[in-house]
Amino acid sequence: MAHFSFNTALNNISMKRISTYIVALSSFVMFSFTTQNGIDEVIGALREGNASELSKYMDENIEISLPDKSDSYSRAQGILILKDFFSNNNVKSFDVKHKGDGPNGQYCVGTLYTKNGNYRTNVFMKTKADKQVVKEIRFQAI
């Protein structure tokens, strides 16, 4: 009977190790995918018209094109420009037309629906320090 208990204990230890390895590997794989999903978070911020959320993914300098102005801004300036744009237009939703991976990072093309009109929107991201950051965002009235 003691022999059976020893084998059972040994099997339990082996199963715990295997389970630990599976959990660790699963966590690693899930973390790897979340670091590459920057474009999805940016899309979510656009849908809400949330410049503060969008700023989490902005690079130190960002190119912003609006119907009445276009320039390169610091991150802080870019946040203010986007907050102003979103609040003046009252964003209703954002519809993704296309998104994908380019040679330098991710991108998205869609339509931003607002109370003051709709805008064709292009977002370009690049990989920087193993993270996707927004380098350029364009809003063109349609």
N, C-alpha and C positions, 0 to 999 in steps of 0.2 A: 504494500500500500504506500509506503514511503517513496518508492520509486515512481509511482504515478504522480504524487504531489510534486516531486522534483521536476518531472517532465512538464507538468502543467505550469509550474512557476517559470520554467525556462521558456515555454511557449508564450506566456504572458509578457515576459520581458522582451522577447523578439517582436511581438505584435506592437508593443508600446514604441519600440524603436522605429519600426516600419511606419506606424502612425505619425510619429514625430517627423520623420523624413517627408512623408506625404504632405503634411500640413505646412512644413517649411517650404517645400517646393511649390505648393499651390500659392502660398503667400508671395513668393518671389515672382511667379508668373503673373499673378494679378497686379502686383506693384509695377511690373514692367509695362503692362498694358495701360495702366492709369497714367503713367508718365507720358505716354504717346497720345493720349486723348485730349490734348490741349484745345484742339479745334472744337470739340464737343462742348467744352465749358464756355468757350467764347460764343458759340452759337446760343447757348442758354442765356448768357448775359445780354446778347442782342435781342433775344425774344422778350426779355424783361425791360429792355432799355436801361440797363443797369451799368453805368460807367464805372462805379466803384468795383463791381465784380469783374468787369472787363479789364480794369487796371491791373489785376493780379497776374495777367498774362501778357502785359505790355512790356516791350523792351525799354531800355533806358532812353532811347530816341525812337520816335514813331512818326511815320509819314501819314498825315490825315488829309484826305481830299473831301471837301464838302462842296455843295453847289456854288457857294459864294466865295470860298477861299480854299487854298491848298498850300500846305507847307510842312516842313519837318519841325517837330516839337519835342521838347523834353517830355519825359513821362508825366511830370506834374502838370505841365501845360496841356498835354494831350488829354488828361483826365478832365480838366476844366472845360476844354473845347467840347469833348463828348458829352459831359453832363449838361452843358448849355444846349447842345444840339438835341439831345434826347428830351430834355424838359420843354424846349420850344416846340417840338414836333409831337410830343405825347405818343410814344411808341405803343402800337396795338399788338403787333406780332412780327415774327421773322420767319420766312419760308425758305428753306434750303433748296436751291436748284441743283447744285453740284458741289461736292467736296471730295478732296483727295490728297494724295501725297505727290509733291513735286520733287525735283532734284535737290532742293535746298530746305524743304520743310513742307508743312501742310498748307492747304488753301481752301477757301470756301467762296462760292458765289450764291447769292440769294436775293430775295426782295424783302426790304424792311417796310412794313406797313405802318403808317402813322396817320393821325387825324388830319394832318396838313398835306398829305400826299404820300406817294410810295417812292422808294429809292432802291435802285439796283445797288447791291452792296458786294464788295469784294474784300476779302480778308486774306492777307498773306502772312504766314508764320515762318520762322526759321528755327532750326535747332541751335540752341546755345547752352552750353554746359549741361548736356543731356536733358534739356527741357525745351519745349516749344514756346516761343515768344512771338507776340504780334509785332511785326515790323511795319506793316502798312494796312490801312483800312480806307476804303473809298466809298462814298455815298454819291450816287448820281441820280438826280430826279428823273422819274419816268412818267 
